[in-house]
Amino acid sequence: MVWVIGSKGMLGSEIIKQLEINQISFIGTDIEVDITNPEELSTFATQNSNINWIINCAAYTNVDMAESEMELAEKINATGAENIAKVAKEISAKMIHISTDYVFDGKGKTPYTEIMKTNPTGIYGKTKEKGEKLVLQELPEAYIFRTAWLYGPRGKNFVYTMVNLMNSKEEISVVKDQIGSPTCTLDLARYIIAVILGGQEIPGNPHPNVYPGIYHCSGEGESSWYDFACEIYKIGREKRIITKECTIKPCSTEDFGSKAPRPAYSVLSKSKLKKALQIKIPHWKESLRAFMASPMFKDN
């Protein structure tokens, strides 16, 4: 059985869907089981004794608010992750922990690999980095999935925000000096399930190179937020999701006035994951088009 923590979130809800599709038994929890309370986690785990995988999708993700809520961000992203790793160890379960591109400072010019040195600049990134270290310290055989620029059918995200703005304003400004890779939860969830299926110690393991450790997973290719917005507008107009004309203007991070620092370049290299799962990761534009054309897309 797979225990999905943070099951009502954008990624967690998609993982639940993929588990159902693959007919894998699961149980999901959200705020009803407090990850910052070790006793609650342990009690739940012992009451569901057939858990053999734990996927931690729970996180404090408000990048700007984290600057003024450092203790809360650390409590969830670091201590909470450590608590989950301890429970996984206690019940002999395998663990997948979701992390972020924000563990890097963004000063690089080429895609970041899993072995490159981390150096987060903001509180959010620092707490996520600490969470990674605490998880691996407690459970060295854990899997860490770093991802970036997530969007999907559930919850608030950049795609829905842009569609709403483009349908309500004649002009918007979008940051052009931050470069990364948009990632659809539908893709990421499928890769996570592939690790679970391939990581089982069974004869004929379809993915023999899926070993514990850190993996990078995001859409293929790279984009600025401005380029991302322009592609959303292009597809939205084609699909008549966006029903009016809107001018998209590029601006700088400084112009935008964010409270927290953001990595200027946070493209992740997916070579390790592609080799392990023997897959081709779709270009971010391909995934975005498929998402916006699917019945799952909703203008919210």
Phi and psi in degrees as a GROMACS rama.xvg file:
@    title "Ramachandran Plot"
@    xaxis  label "Phi"
@    yaxis  label "Psi"
@TYPE xy
-106.107  129.364  VAL-2
-101.813  114.389  TRP-3
-98.8176  114.651  VAL-4
-97.094  129.075  ILE-5
85.0482  37.3582  GLY-6
-70.8399  -15.2233  SER-7
-97.273  -1.6231  LYS-8
-78.7577  179.948  GLY-9
-60.0108  -47.3749  MET-10
-81.0654  -44.0098  LEU-11
-56.5683  -41.8121  GLY-12
-66.147  -33.2952  SER-13
-74.5662  -34.9688  GLU-14
-63.7284  -41.2182  ILE-15
-57.0447  -44.5454  ILE-16
-61.586  -42.6165  LYS-17
-68.3718  -33.7664  GLN-18
-64.264  -40.769  LEU-19
-63.0809  -44.9066  GLU-20
-60.0698  -39.3457  ILE-21
-88.5218  4.77196  ASN-22
55.5346  43.2975  GLN-23
-102.576  127.986  ILE-24
-66.7385  141.645  SER-25
-151.467  166.162  PHE-26
-141.029  138.071  ILE-27
-119.09  142.139  GLY-28
-134.304  155.162  THR-29
-130.43  -126.355  ASP-30
-69.9877  -12.1573  ILE-31
-69.2951  -18.7655  GLU-32
-119.164  110.643  VAL-33
-78.5582  113.435  ASP-34
-70.8496  -15.1627  ILE-35
-85.7158  -0.986471  THR-36
-112.955  100.593  ASN-37
-57.2337  -36.0506  PRO-38
-64.9082  -42.76  GLU-39
-61.3232  -44.8246  GLU-40
-62.5908  -45.9975  LEU-41
-63.9706  -42.7723  SER-42
-62.0909  -44.9364  THR-43
-63.2351  -42.5658  PHE-44
-63.2574  -42.2212  ALA-45
-71.9072  -26.3891  THR-46
-77.1725  -15.3266  GLN-47
-125.269  70.7062  ASN-48
-68.8726  -9.4982  SER-49
-95.2628  16.7852  ASN-50
-72.7188  125.032  ILE-51
-120.792  -6.91624  ASN-52
-136.171  141.5  TRP-53
-124.952  126.758  ILE-54
-111.948  117.893  ILE-55
-97.8338  103.706  ASN-56
-103.241  -0.604113  CYS-57
-74.4394  136.563  ALA-58
-165.44  155.15  ALA-59
-90.9497  114.471  TYR-60
-117.337  2.39803  THR-61
-78.4578  97.442  ASN-62
-58.9061  -44.0593  VAL-63
-73.2306  -44.6902  ASP-64
-63.9521  -28.1184  MET-65
-59.7758  -28.0839  ALA-66
-63.0267  -30.0817  GLU-67
-107.754  -6.7394  SER-68
-122.626  49.3765  GLU-69
-58.5702  -43.2642  MET-70
-63.2064  -42.5532  GLU-71
-67.4339  -43.3212  LEU-72
-60.1478  -42.4831  ALA-73
-69.5076  -36.4085  GLU-74
-61.2134  -39.9924  LYS-75
-84.2967  -50.6069  ILE-76
-76.7904  -28.7989  ASN-77
-107.788  -64.5543  ALA-78
-62.2466  -42.9728  THR-79
-61.0567  -43.4816  GLY-80
-63.0502  -40.9012  ALA-81
-62.8209  -42.1901  GLU-82
-59.6405  -41.5551  ASN-83
-65.1647  -41.9797  ILE-84
-61.4621  -38.5743  ALA-85
-64.675  -40.5527  LYS-86
-67.2338  -41.3638  VAL-87
-58.4622  -42.5775  ALA-88
-65.0007  -40.697  LYS-89
-61.3801  -39.2116  GLU-90
-102.778  8.40515  ILE-91
59.0096  43.2309  SER-92
-102.89  151.891  ALA-93
-82.5059  153.413  LYS-94
-132.411  137.743  MET-95
-118.003  123.293  ILE-96
-115.734  132.798  HIS-97
-93.003  127.278  ILE-98
-125.728  -160.655  SER-99
-144.055  158.987  THR-100
-68.5569  -15.9758  ASP-101
-70.6618  -1.47581  TYR-102
-74.2225  -10.583  VAL-103
-102.287  154.99  PHE-104
-82.7628  -12.1174  ASP-105
81.3658  13.058  GLY-106
-88.8555  -5.03851  LYS-107
-74.0663  170.67  GLY-108
-126.011  -7.5847  LYS-109
-126.508  155.941  THR-110
-53.3292  136.137  PRO-111
-75.4054  131.969  TYR-112
-96.9167  169.379  THR-113
-66.7568  -22.0135  GLU-114
-94.2397  -3.97809  ILE-115
-70.9259  149.944  MET-116
-67.9398  134.186  LYS-117
-85.0077  152.511  THR-118
-163.151  67.7505  ASN-119
-64.17  148.106  PRO-120
-106.667  -25.1136  THR-121
-107.044  168.073  GLY-122
-62.4445  -42.4642  ILE-123
-56.0759  -52.6407  TYR-124
-61.6919  -38.9596  GLY-125
-65.4721  -40.0617  LYS-126
-71.6603  -33.592  THR-127
-70.3178  -38.1834  LYS-128
-62.1114  -44.2332  GLU-129
-62.4572  -38.4363  LYS-130
-60.9549  -43.706  GLY-131
-56.7524  -48.7657  GLU-132
-63.9536  -41.237  LYS-133
-67.7023  -37.9315  LEU-134
-63.3984  -48.5739  VAL-135
-70.9335  -28.4466  LEU-136
-67.3163  -40.8874  GLN-137
-81.0884  -35.7855  GLU-138
-139.191  81.5432  LEU-139
-57.6096  -22.7998  PRO-140
-90.3043  14.2832  GLU-141
-73.6868  159.176  ALA-142
-105.219  130.022  TYR-143
-112.771  121.918  ILE-144
-106.657  110.628  PHE-145
-91.0358  130.205  ARG-146
-133.945  -177.054  THR-147
-157.462  149.508  ALA-148
48.7066  52.4629  TRP-149
-72.2971  141.206  LEU-150
-146.67  159.077  TYR-151
-179.234  -175.459  GLY-152
-62.2579  -32.1026  PRO-153
-103.43  141.201  ARG-154
82.4489  172.993  GLY-155
-76.899  133.176  LYS-156
-157.065  174.09  ASN-157
-59.0616  -40.1432  PHE-158
-62.8812  -50.9099  VAL-159
-64.6556  -38.7236  TYR-160
-61.6219  -45.8084  THR-161
-63.3066  -44.3316  MET-162
-59.6646  -44.3069  VAL-163
-63.1442  -43.8112  ASN-164
-65.2298  -42.4661  LEU-165
-67.4681  -26.4028  MET-166
-85.4619  -7.66773  ASN-167
-122.931  -14.1843  SER-168
-124.78  153.043  LYS-169
-84.7966  -20.9818  GLU-170
-151.532  137.222  GLU-171
-135.321  155.507  ILE-172
-113.983  135.452  SER-173
-133.55  139.516  VAL-174
-63.2143  132.967  VAL-175
-113.069  -9.34362  LYS-176
-102.838  21.6754  ASP-177
-118.715  126.065  GLN-178
-117.376  129.537  ILE-179
-155.778  -156.162  GLY-180
-135.877  110.828  SER-181
-57.6669  142.898  PRO-182
-133.563  125.382  THR-183
-87.8887  134.101  CYS-184
-61.3267  -27.6787  THR-185
-62.1884  -39.2322  LEU-186
-71.0734  -51.4257  ASP-187
-58.6369  -42.9295  LEU-188
-61.2942  -39.7865  ALA-189
-64.4578  -38.2935  ARG-190
-69.1096  -37.4439  TYR-191
-63.9781  -42.1274  ILE-192
-65.137  -36.2317  ILE-193
-62.9098  -35.9772  ALA-194
-65.2045  -42.7159  VAL-195
-62.8322  -45.6307  ILE-196
-68.5807  -39.6537  LEU-197
-81.1391  -21.5376  GLY-198
-85.1559  -4.16761  GLY-199
-72.333  139.929  GLN-200
-82.9868  78.8378  GLU-201
-131.092  154.24  ILE-202
-60.1544  142.081  PRO-203
72.7217  28.8917  GLY-204
-49.1296  118.712  ASN-205
-70.1621  -17.7127  PRO-206
-130.015  75.7834  HIS-207
-66.6236  -13.8621  PRO-208
-97.2715  10.7623  ASN-209
-85.2968  93.6473  VAL-210
-108.994  154.964  TYR-211
-56.9376  155.595  PRO-212
140.581  -165.322  GLY-213
-94.6682  134.85  ILE-214
-129.454  140.504  TYR-215
-98.6616  135.112  HIS-216
-145.992  114.402  CYS-217
-151.824  178.308  SER-218
-63.8006  154.775  GLY-219
-75.9931  151.181  GLU-220
85.866  -176.795  GLY-221
-140.429  160.824  GLU-222
-159.552  154.284  SER-223
-91.1783  166.121  SER-224
-60.9362  -35.1189  TRP-225
-63.0905  -47.5526  TYR-226
-62.0013  -39.4292  ASP-227
-60.1497  -47.0811  PHE-228
-62.8029  -41.1028  ALA-229
-63.3233  -38.2351  CYS-230
-69.7547  -38.0865  GLU-231
-60.2455  -43.8192  ILE-232
-64.1653  -44.1316  TYR-233
-58.93  -50.5279  LYS-234
-68.4513  -40.0388  ILE-235
-60.9077  -39.0862  GLY-236
-69.8912  -40.6627  ARG-237
-61.2174  -42.1763  GLU-238
-87.9159  0.934747  LYS-239
58.9292  30.1438  ARG-240
-80.7595  -36.402  ILE-241
-102.856  119.108  ILE-242
-103.527  1.84677  THR-243
-139.115  163.002  LYS-244
-78.0712  140.35  GLU-245
-143.921  132.096  CYS-246
-89.6032  129.526  THR-247
-108.019  118.262  ILE-248
-107.735  136.358  LYS-249
-75.9819  144.748  PRO-250
-140.939  169.583  CYS-251
-92.9969  163.232  SER-252
-58.8859  -39.7004  THR-253
-62.9828  -41.8482  GLU-254
-62.352  -38.5259  ASP-255
-68.806  -30.9031  PHE-256
74.302  38.3748  GLY-257
-67.9128  147.043  SER-258
-73.1561  -40.4032  LYS-259
-98.6453  147.752  ALA-260
-69.5214  144.888  PRO-261
-120.268  146.098  ARG-262
-66.5924  130.492  PRO-263
-69.6901  -31.8091  ALA-264
-137.899  115.631  TYR-265
-136.961  36.3732  SER-266
-69.0937  133.559  VAL-267
-103.37  135.813  LEU-268
-78.5979  129.535  SER-269
-102.21  10.8474  LYS-270
-56.6659  -42.3967  SER-271
-63.6926  -45.0816  LYS-272
-67.0073  -42.0432  LEU-273
-62.7275  -38.688  LYS-274
-69.9115  -41.6982  LYS-275
-65.211  -44.7238  ALA-276
-94.708  -5.58755  LEU-277
55.4903  53.6893  GLN-278
-128.102  162.859  ILE-279
-110.383  121.597  LYS-280
-85.1962  129.094  ILE-281
-68.3052  151.886  PRO-282
-63.1699  147.854  HIS-283
-59.4516  -32.4086  TRP-284
-66.964  -37.0676  LYS-285
-65.4552  -44.7679  GLU-286
-66.7584  -39.0556  SER-287
-63.6619  -44.4935  LEU-288
-62.8156  -43.7252  ARG-289
-62.2162  -40.0218  ALA-290
-65.7512  -46.9579  PHE-291
-71.2411  -18.1697  MET-292
-93.4693  -7.32236  ALA-293
-86.7067  157.939  SER-294
-63.1771  -19.1698  PRO-295
-73.5136  -22.5129  MET-296
-69.939  135.263  PHE-297
-139.504  140.993  LYS-298
-82.4566  94.2997  ASP-299
